[in-house]
């Protein structure tokens, strides 16, 4: 699909990305970090920092929900 000339889908909004927060320990980051992971559980995204990711690697590889670990 194409937009009309001069048109914009964002209606002039200049939204800043919200800071990410680790779903486990609440560590925050201003932008997506390459060492963080994103897990989709029950249709919603959960981000986990690198420290929590390393600590729970076996559970993550086993595809267990974060509520289990």
mmCIF file as gemmi writes it, N, C-alpha and C atoms, coordinates in Angstrom:
data_model
loop_
_atom_site.group_PDB
_atom_site.id
_atom_site.type_symbol
_atom_site.label_atom_id
_atom_site.label_alt_id
_atom_site.label_comp_id
_atom_site.label_asym_id
_atom_site.label_entity_id
_atom_site.label_seq_id
_atom_site.pdbx_PDB_ins_code
_atom_site.Cartn_x
_atom_site.Cartn_y
_atom_site.Cartn_z
_atom_site.occupancy
_atom_site.B_iso_or_equiv
_atom_site.pdbx_formal_charge
_atom_site.auth_seq_id
_atom_site.auth_asym_id
_atom_site.pdbx_PDB_model_num
ATOM 1 N N . UNK Axp A 1 ? 0.85 -1.148 0 1 0 ? 1 A 1
ATOM 2 C CA . UNK Axp A 1 ? 0 0 0 1 0 ? 1 A 1
ATOM 3 C C . UNK Axp A 1 ? 0.91 1.229 0 1 0 ? 1 A 1
ATOM 4 N N . UNK Axp A 2 ? 0.479 2.256 -0.693 1 0 ? 2 A 1
ATOM 5 C CA . UNK Axp A 2 ? 1.251 3.493 -0.73 1 0 ? 2 A 1
ATOM 6 C C . UNK Axp A 2 ? 0.482 4.619 -0.073 1 0 ? 2 A 1
ATOM 7 N N . UNK Axp A 3 ? 1.199 5.627 0.384 1 0 ? 3 A 1
ATOM 8 C CA . UNK Axp A 3 ? 0.579 6.796 0.996 1 0 ? 3 A 1
ATOM 9 C C . UNK Axp A 3 ? 0.432 7.895 -0.039 1 0 ? 3 A 1
ATOM 10 N N . UNK Axp A 4 ? -0.492 8.784 0.195 1 0 ? 4 A 1
ATOM 11 C CA . UNK Axp A 4 ? -0.664 9.926 -0.685 1 0 ? 4 A 1
ATOM 12 C C . UNK Axp A 4 ? 0.534 10.847 -0.552 1 0 ? 4 A 1
ATOM 13 N N . UNK Axp A 5 ? 0.882 11.584 -1.62 1 0 ? 5 A 1
ATOM 14 C CA . UNK Axp A 5 ? 2.012 12.508 -1.53 1 0 ? 5 A 1
ATOM 15 C C . UNK Axp A 5 ? 1.789 13.525 -0.409 1 0 ? 5 A 1
ATOM 16 N N . UNK Axp A 6 ? 2.819 13.734 0.379 1 0 ? 6 A 1
ATOM 17 C CA . UNK Axp A 6 ? 2.731 14.685 1.473 1 0 ? 6 A 1
ATOM 18 C C . UNK Axp A 6 ? 2.047 14.13 2.706 1 0 ? 6 A 1
ATOM 19 N N . UNK Axp A 7 ? 1.504 12.947 2.603 1 0 ? 7 A 1
ATOM 20 C CA . UNK Axp A 7 ? 0.822 12.34 3.743 1 0 ? 7 A 1
ATOM 21 C C . UNK Axp A 7 ? 1.797 11.562 4.596 1 0 ? 7 A 1
ATOM 22 N N . UNK Axp A 8 ? 1.383 11.325 5.809 1 0 ? 8 A 1
ATOM 23 C CA . UNK Axp A 8 ? 2.222 10.567 6.721 1 0 ? 8 A 1
ATOM 24 C C . UNK Axp A 8 ? 1.333 9.748 7.626 1 0 ? 8 A 1
ATOM 25 N N . UNK Axp A 9 ? 1.75 8.544 7.904 1 0 ? 9 A 1
ATOM 26 C CA . UNK Axp A 9 ? 0.966 7.67 8.773 1 0 ? 9 A 1
ATOM 27 C C . UNK Axp A 9 ? 1.068 8.052 10.235 1 0 ? 9 A 1
ATOM 28 N N . UNK Axp A 10 ? 2.134 8.758 10.61 1 0 ? 10 A 1
ATOM 29 C CA . UNK Axp A 10 ? 2.315 9.067 12.03 1 0 ? 10 A 1
ATOM 30 C C . UNK Axp A 10 ? 1.673 10.386 12.447 1 0 ? 10 A 1
ATOM 31 N N . UNK Axp A 11 ? 1.053 11.074 11.55 1 0 ? 11 A 1
ATOM 32 C CA . UNK Axp A 11 ? 0.319 12.313 11.828 1 0 ? 11 A 1
ATOM 33 C C . UNK Axp A 11 ? 1.162 13.372 12.541 1 0 ? 11 A 1
ATOM 34 N N . UNK Axp A 12 ? 2.455 13.423 12.208 1 0 ? 12 A 1
ATOM 35 C CA . UNK Axp A 12 ? 3.318 14.448 12.771 1 0 ? 12 A 1
ATOM 36 C C . UNK Axp A 12 ? 3.819 14.174 14.171 1 0 ? 12 A 1
ATOM 37 N N . UNK Axp A 13 ? 3.547 13.023 14.715 1 0 ? 13 A 1
ATOM 38 C CA . UNK Axp A 13 ? 4.021 12.701 16.065 1 0 ? 13 A 1
ATOM 39 C C . UNK Axp A 13 ? 5.521 12.436 16.031 1 0 ? 13 A 1
ATOM 40 N N . UNK Axp A 14 ? 6.189 12.925 16.997 1 0 ? 14 A 1
ATOM 41 C CA . UNK Axp A 14 ? 7.608 12.598 17.163 1 0 ? 14 A 1
ATOM 42 C C . UNK Axp A 14 ? 7.743 11.862 18.488 1 0 ? 14 A 1
ATOM 43 N N . UNK Axp A 15 ? 7.511 10.583 18.435 1 0 ? 15 A 1
ATOM 44 C CA . UNK Axp A 15 ? 7.53 9.793 19.665 1 0 ? 15 A 1
ATOM 45 C C . UNK Axp A 15 ? 8.928 9.271 19.928 1 0 ? 15 A 1
ATOM 46 N N . UNK Axp A 16 ? 9.353 9.411 21.158 1 0 ? 16 A 1
ATOM 47 C CA . UNK Axp A 16 ? 10.616 8.839 21.587 1 0 ? 16 A 1
ATOM 48 C C . UNK Axp A 16 ? 10.336 7.431 22.067 1 0 ? 16 A 1
ATOM 49 N N . UNK Axp A 17 ? 11.231 6.509 21.759 1 0 ? 17 A 1
ATOM 50 C CA . UNK Axp A 17 ? 11.025 5.152 22.267 1 0 ? 17 A 1
ATOM 51 C C . UNK Axp A 17 ? 11.058 5.137 23.79 1 0 ? 17 A 1
ATOM 52 N N . UNK Axp A 18 ? 10.174 4.338 24.359 1 0 ? 18 A 1
ATOM 53 C CA . UNK Axp A 18 ? 10.161 4.207 25.823 1 0 ? 18 A 1
ATOM 54 C C . UNK Axp A 18 ? 11.363 3.404 26.268 1 0 ? 18 A 1
ATOM 55 N N . UNK Axp A 19 ? 11.922 3.735 27.422 1 0 ? 19 A 1
ATOM 56 C CA . UNK Axp A 19 ? 13.042 2.931 27.92 1 0 ? 19 A 1
ATOM 57 C C . UNK Axp A 19 ? 12.58 1.498 28.2 1 0 ? 19 A 1
ATOM 58 N N . UNK Axp A 20 ? 13.449 0.561 27.925 1 0 ? 20 A 1
ATOM 59 C CA . UNK Axp A 20 ? 13.143 -0.837 28.213 1 0 ? 20 A 1
ATOM 60 C C . UNK Axp A 20 ? 13.426 -1.118 29.677 1 0 ? 20 A 1
ATOM 61 N N . UNK Axp A 21 ? 12.663 -2.018 30.248 1 0 ? 21 A 1
ATOM 62 C CA . UNK Axp A 21 ? 12.895 -2.447 31.63 1 0 ? 21 A 1
ATOM 63 C C . UNK Axp A 21 ? 12.899 -3.967 31.663 1 0 ? 21 A 1
ATOM 64 N N . UNK Axp A 22 ? 13.854 -4.515 32.37 1 0 ? 22 A 1
ATOM 65 C CA . UNK Axp A 22 ? 13.936 -5.959 32.518 1 0 ? 22 A 1
ATOM 66 C C . UNK Axp A 22 ? 12.717 -6.438 33.309 1 0 ? 22 A 1
ATOM 67 N N . UNK Axp A 23 ? 12.048 -7.448 32.787 1 0 ? 23 A 1
ATOM 68 C CA . UNK Axp A 23 ? 10.849 -7.973 33.439 1 0 ? 23 A 1
ATOM 69 C C . UNK Axp A 23 ? 11.181 -8.713 34.733 1 0 ? 23 A 1
ATOM 70 N N . UNK Axp A 24 ? 12.422 -9.06 34.926 1 0 ? 24 A 1
ATOM 71 C CA . UNK Axp A 24 ? 12.831 -9.813 36.113 1 0 ? 24 A 1
ATOM 72 C C . UNK Axp A 24 ? 13.368 -8.912 37.226 1 0 ? 24 A 1
ATOM 73 N N . UNK Axp A 25 ? 14.33 -8.038 36.889 1 0 ? 25 A 1
ATOM 74 C CA . UNK Axp A 25 ? 15 -7.245 37.928 1 0 ? 25 A 1
ATOM 75 C C . UNK Axp A 25 ? 14.763 -5.742 37.805 1 0 ? 25 A 1
ATOM 76 N N . UNK Axp A 26 ? 14.028 -5.314 36.802 1 0 ? 26 A 1
ATOM 77 C CA . UNK Axp A 26 ? 13.669 -3.903 36.568 1 0 ? 26 A 1
ATOM 78 C C . UNK Axp A 26 ? 14.833 -3.012 36.156 1 0 ? 26 A 1
ATOM 79 N N . UNK Axp A 27 ? 15.948 -3.574 35.719 1 0 ? 27 A 1
ATOM 80 C CA . UNK Axp A 27 ? 17.039 -2.777 35.171 1 0 ? 27 A 1
ATOM 81 C C . UNK Axp A 27 ? 16.512 -2.077 33.929 1 0 ? 27 A 1
ATOM 82 N N . UNK Axp A 28 ? 16.904 -0.826 33.703 1 0 ? 28 A 1
ATOM 83 C CA . UNK Axp A 28 ? 16.398 -0.091 32.547 1 0 ? 28 A 1
ATOM 84 C C . UNK Axp A 28 ? 17.505 0.194 31.541 1 0 ? 28 A 1
ATOM 85 N N . UNK Axp A 29 ? 17.091 0.406 30.292 1 0 ? 29 A 1
ATOM 86 C CA . UNK Axp A 29 ? 17.99 0.791 29.207 1 0 ? 29 A 1
ATOM 87 C C . UNK Axp A 29 ? 17.225 1.744 28.302 1 0 ? 29 A 1
ATOM 88 N N . UNK Axp A 30 ? 17.908 2.762 27.805 1 0 ? 30 A 1
ATOM 89 C CA . UNK Axp A 30 ? 17.257 3.761 26.959 1 0 ? 30 A 1
ATOM 90 C C . UNK Axp A 30 ? 16.902 3.227 25.574 1 0 ? 30 A 1
ATOM 91 N N . UNK Axp A 31 ? 17.694 2.325 25.062 1 0 ? 31 A 1
ATOM 92 C CA . UNK Axp A 31 ? 17.467 1.785 23.72 1 0 ? 31 A 1
ATOM 93 C C . UNK Axp A 31 ? 17.642 0.275 23.775 1 0 ? 31 A 1
ATOM 94 N N . UNK Axp A 32 ? 17.144 -0.436 22.769 1 0 ? 32 A 1
ATOM 95 C CA . UNK Axp A 32 ? 17.347 -1.888 22.739 1 0 ? 32 A 1
ATOM 96 C C . UNK Axp A 32 ? 18.836 -2.23 22.803 1 0 ? 32 A 1
ATOM 97 N N . UNK Axp A 33 ? 19.165 -3.184 23.625 1 0 ? 33 A 1
ATOM 98 C CA . UNK Axp A 33 ? 20.541 -3.615 23.816 1 0 ? 33 A 1
ATOM 99 C C . UNK Axp A 33 ? 20.762 -4.949 23.107 1 0 ? 33 A 1
ATOM 100 N N . UNK Axp A 34 ? 21.894 -5.124 22.461 1 0 ? 34 A 1
ATOM 101 C CA . UNK Axp A 34 ? 22.122 -6.376 21.728 1 0 ? 34 A 1
ATOM 102 C C . UNK Axp A 34 ? 22.239 -7.601 22.628 1 0 ? 34 A 1
ATOM 103 N N . UNK Axp A 35 ? 22.52 -7.402 23.902 1 0 ? 35 A 1
ATOM 104 C CA . UNK Axp A 35 ? 22.684 -8.55 24.801 1 0 ? 35 A 1
ATOM 105 C C . UNK Axp A 35 ? 21.408 -8.89 25.556 1 0 ? 35 A 1
ATOM 106 N N . UNK Axp A 36 ? 20.371 -8.074 25.421 1 0 ? 36 A 1
ATOM 107 C CA . UNK Axp A 36 ? 19.092 -8.359 26.065 1 0 ? 36 A 1
ATOM 108 C C . UNK Axp A 36 ? 18.3 -9.324 25.193 1 0 ? 36 A 1
ATOM 109 N N . UNK Axp A 37 ? 17.367 -10.053 25.81 1 0 ? 37 A 1
ATOM 110 C CA . UNK Axp A 37 ? 16.505 -10.942 25.035 1 0 ? 37 A 1
ATOM 111 C C . UNK Axp A 37 ? 15.06 -10.481 25.156 1 0 ? 37 A 1
ATOM 112 N N . UNK Axp A 38 ? 14.285 -10.849 24.163 1 0 ? 38 A 1
ATOM 113 C CA . UNK Axp A 38 ? 12.859 -10.541 24.156 1 0 ? 38 A 1
ATOM 114 C C . UNK Axp A 38 ? 12.116 -11.871 24.118 1 0 ? 38 A 1
ATOM 115 N N . UNK Axp A 39 ? 11.191 -12.045 25.024 1 0 ? 39 A 1
ATOM 116 C CA . UNK Axp A 39 ? 10.394 -13.257 25.095 1 0 ? 39 A 1
ATOM 117 C C . UNK Axp A 39 ? 8.922 -12.886 24.928 1 0 ? 39 A 1
ATOM 118 N N . UNK Axp A 40 ? 8.215 -13.625 24.092 1 0 ? 40 A 1
ATOM 119 C CA . UNK Axp A 40 ? 6.784 -13.397 23.928 1 0 ? 40 A 1
ATOM 120 C C . UNK Axp A 40 ? 6.062 -14.486 24.712 1 0 ? 40 A 1
ATOM 121 N N . UNK Axp A 41 ? 5.348 -14.066 25.743 1 0 ? 41 A 1
ATOM 122 C CA . UNK Axp A 41 ? 4.627 -14.989 26.607 1 0 ? 41 A 1
ATOM 123 C C . UNK Axp A 41 ? 3.173 -14.562 26.687 1 0 ? 41 A 1
ATOM 124 N N . UNK Axp A 42 ? 2.288 -15.465 26.333 1 0 ? 42 A 1
ATOM 125 C CA . UNK Axp A 42 ? 0.851 -15.184 26.333 1 0 ? 42 A 1
ATOM 126 C C . UNK Axp A 42 ? 0.511 -13.93 25.532 1 0 ? 42 A 1
ATOM 127 N N . UNK Axp A 43 ? 1.21 -13.727 24.418 1 0 ? 43 A 1
ATOM 128 C CA . UNK Axp A 43 ? 0.922 -12.618 23.521 1 0 ? 43 A 1
ATOM 129 C C . UNK Axp A 43 ? 1.536 -11.283 23.895 1 0 ? 43 A 1
ATOM 130 N N . UNK Axp A 44 ? 2.303 -11.194 24.978 1 0 ? 44 A 1
ATOM 131 C CA . UNK Axp A 44 ? 2.936 -9.924 25.333 1 0 ? 44 A 1
ATOM 132 C C . UNK Axp A 44 ? 4.452 -10.098 25.393 1 0 ? 44 A 1
ATOM 133 N N . UNK Axp A 45 ? 5.152 -9.021 25.056 1 0 ? 45 A 1
ATOM 134 C CA . UNK Axp A 45 ? 6.617 -9.055 25.037 1 0 ? 45 A 1
ATOM 135 C C . UNK Axp A 45 ? 7.188 -8.762 26.42 1 0 ? 45 A 1
ATOM 136 N N . UNK Axp A 46 ? 8.206 -9.53 26.778 1 0 ? 46 A 1
ATOM 137 C CA . UNK Axp A 46 ? 8.942 -9.338 28.025 1 0 ? 46 A 1
ATOM 138 C C . UNK Axp A 46 ? 10.419 -9.243 27.659 1 0 ? 46 A 1
ATOM 139 N N . UNK Axp A 47 ? 11.084 -8.219 28.161 1 0 ? 47 A 1
ATOM 140 C CA . UNK Axp A 47 ? 12.511 -8.039 27.907 1 0 ? 47 A 1
ATOM 141 C C . UNK Axp A 47 ? 13.284 -8.415 29.162 1 0 ? 47 A 1
ATOM 142 N N . UNK Axp A 48 ? 14.444 -9.076 28.95 1 0 ? 48 A 1
ATOM 143 C CA . UNK Axp A 48 ? 15.29 -9.503 30.057 1 0 ? 48 A 1
ATOM 144 C C . UNK Axp A 48 ? 16.716 -9.03 29.808 1 0 ? 48 A 1
ATOM 145 N N . UNK Axp A 49 ? 17.332 -8.452 30.842 1 0 ? 49 A 1
ATOM 146 C CA . UNK Axp A 49 ? 18.697 -7.944 30.719 1 0 ? 49 A 1
ATOM 147 C C . UNK Axp A 49 ? 19.681 -9.099 30.566 1 0 ? 49 A 1
ATOM 148 N N . UNK Axp A 50 ? 20.915 -8.753 30.234 1 0 ? 50 A 1
ATOM 149 C CA . UNK Axp A 50 ? 21.912 -9.795 30.014 1 0 ? 50 A 1
ATOM 150 C C . UNK Axp A 50 ? 22.223 -10.592 31.282 1 0 ? 50 A 1
ATOM 151 N N . UNK Axp A 51 ? 22.187 -9.948 32.446 1 0 ? 51 A 1
ATOM 152 C CA . UNK Axp A 51 ? 22.47 -10.67 33.698 1 0 ? 51 A 1
ATOM 153 C C . UNK Axp A 51 ? 21.386 -11.71 33.982 1 0 ? 51 A 1
ATOM 154 N N . UNK Axp A 52 ? 20.13 -11.328 33.85 1 0 ? 52 A 1
ATOM 155 C CA . UNK Axp A 52 ? 19.03 -12.275 34.086 1 0 ? 52 A 1
ATOM 156 C C . UNK Axp A 52 ? 19.006 -13.357 33.006 1 0 ? 52 A 1
ATOM 157 N N . UNK Axp A 53 ? 19.337 -12.98 31.781 1 0 ? 53 A 1
ATOM 158 C CA . UNK Axp A 53 ? 19.38 -13.957 30.687 1 0 ? 53 A 1
ATOM 159 C C . UNK Axp A 53 ? 20.411 -15.036 30.962 1 0 ? 53 A 1
ATOM 160 N N . UNK Axp A 54 ? 21.606 -14.608 31.4 1 0 ? 54 A 1
ATOM 161 C CA . UNK Axp A 54 ? 22.66 -15.593 31.706 1 0 ? 54 A 1
ATOM 162 C C . UNK Axp A 54 ? 22.285 -16.471 32.884 1 0 ? 54 A 1
ATOM 163 N N . UNK Axp A 55 ? 21.684 -15.868 33.906 1 0 ? 55 A 1
ATOM 164 C CA . UNK Axp A 55 ? 21.336 -16.624 35.112 1 0 ? 55 A 1
ATOM 165 C C . UNK Axp A 55 ? 20.287 -17.701 34.835 1 0 ? 55 A 1
ATOM 166 N N . UNK Axp A 56 ? 19.394 -17.449 33.903 1 0 ? 56 A 1
ATOM 167 C CA . UNK Axp A 56 ? 18.288 -18.375 33.64 1 0 ? 56 A 1
ATOM 168 C C . UNK Axp A 56 ? 18.352 -18.984 32.241 1 0 ? 56 A 1
ATOM 169 N N . UNK Axp A 57 ? 19.553 -19.13 31.718 1 0 ? 57 A 1
ATOM 170 C CA . UNK Axp A 57 ? 19.742 -19.627 30.364 1 0 ? 57 A 1
ATOM 171 C C . UNK Axp A 57 ? 19.102 -20.994 30.131 1 0 ? 57 A 1
ATOM 172 N N . UNK Axp A 58 ? 19.263 -21.919 31.041 1 0 ? 58 A 1
ATOM 173 C CA . UNK Axp A 58 ? 18.698 -23.273 30.856 1 0 ? 58 A 1
ATOM 174 C C . UNK Axp A 58 ? 17.178 -23.235 30.756 1 0 ? 58 A 1
ATOM 175 N N . UNK Axp A 59 ? 16.532 -22.437 31.588 1 0 ? 59 A 1
ATOM 176 C CA . UNK Axp A 59 ? 15.073 -22.327 31.545 1 0 ? 59 A 1
ATOM 177 C C . UNK Axp A 59 ? 14.622 -21.661 30.249 1 0 ? 59 A 1
ATOM 178 N N . UNK Axp A 60 ? 15.387 -20.677 29.797 1 0 ? 60 A 1
ATOM 179 C CA . UNK Axp A 60 ? 15.044 -19.999 28.544 1 0 ? 60 A 1
ATOM 180 C C . UNK Axp A 60 ? 15.173 -20.959 27.375 1 0 ? 60 A 1
ATOM 181 N N . UNK Axp A 61 ? 16.267 -21.718 27.331 1 0 ? 61 A 1
ATOM 182 C CA . UNK Axp A 61 ? 16.457 -22.696 26.257 1 0 ? 61 A 1
ATOM 183 C C . UNK Axp A 61 ? 15.383 -23.773 26.295 1 0 ? 61 A 1
ATOM 184 N N . UNK Axp A 62 ? 14.897 -24.099 27.474 1 0 ? 62 A 1
ATOM 185 C CA . UNK Axp A 62 ? 13.837 -25.09 27.609 1 0 ? 62 A 1
ATOM 186 C C . UNK Axp A 62 ? 12.457 -24.522 27.331 1 0 ? 62 A 1
ATOM 187 N N . UNK Axp A 63 ? 12.405 -23.242 26.947 1 0 ? 63 A 1
ATOM 188 C CA . UNK Axp A 63 ? 11.168 -22.541 26.602 1 0 ? 63 A 1
ATOM 189 C C . UNK Axp A 63 ? 10.163 -22.518 27.75 1 0 ? 63 A 1
ATOM 190 N N . UNK Axp A 64 ? 10.677 -22.385 28.974 1 0 ? 64 A 1
ATOM 191 C CA . UNK Axp A 64 ? 9.791 -22.261 30.124 1 0 ? 64 A 1
ATOM 192 C C . UNK Axp A 64 ? 9.394 -20.811 30.299 1 0 ? 64 A 1
ATOM 193 N N . UNK Axp A 65 ? 8.155 -20.557 30.655 1 0 ? 65 A 1
ATOM 194 C CA . UNK Axp A 65 ? 7.704 -19.194 30.914 1 0 ? 65 A 1
ATOM 195 C C . UNK Axp A 65 ? 8.494 -18.589 32.061 1 0 ? 65 A 1
ATOM 196 N N . UNK Axp A 66 ? 8.68 -17.285 32.021 1 0 ? 66 A 1
ATOM 197 C CA . UNK Axp A 66 ? 9.48 -16.615 33.053 1 0 ? 66 A 1
ATOM 198 C C . UNK Axp A 66 ? 8.839 -16.747 34.43 1 0 ? 66 A 1
ATOM 199 N N . UNK Axp A 67 ? 7.546 -16.959 34.508 1 0 ? 67 A 1
ATOM 200 C CA . UNK Axp A 67 ? 6.901 -17.146 35.819 1 0 ? 67 A 1
ATOM 201 C C . UNK Axp A 67 ? 7.405 -18.43 36.495 1 0 ? 67 A 1
ATOM 202 N N . UNK Axp A 68 ? 7.863 -19.411 35.703 1 0 ? 68 A 1
ATOM 203 C CA . UNK Axp A 68 ? 8.387 -20.648 36.26 1 0 ? 68 A 1
ATOM 204 C C . UNK Axp A 68 ? 9.751 -20.427 36.894 1 0 ? 68 A 1
ATOM 205 N N . UNK Axp A 69 ? 10.597 -19.592 36.263 1 0 ? 69 A 1
ATOM 206 C CA . UNK Axp A 69 ? 11.936 -19.377 36.788 1 0 ? 69 A 1
ATOM 207 C C . UNK Axp A 69 ? 11.996 -18.109 37.532 1 0 ? 69 A 1
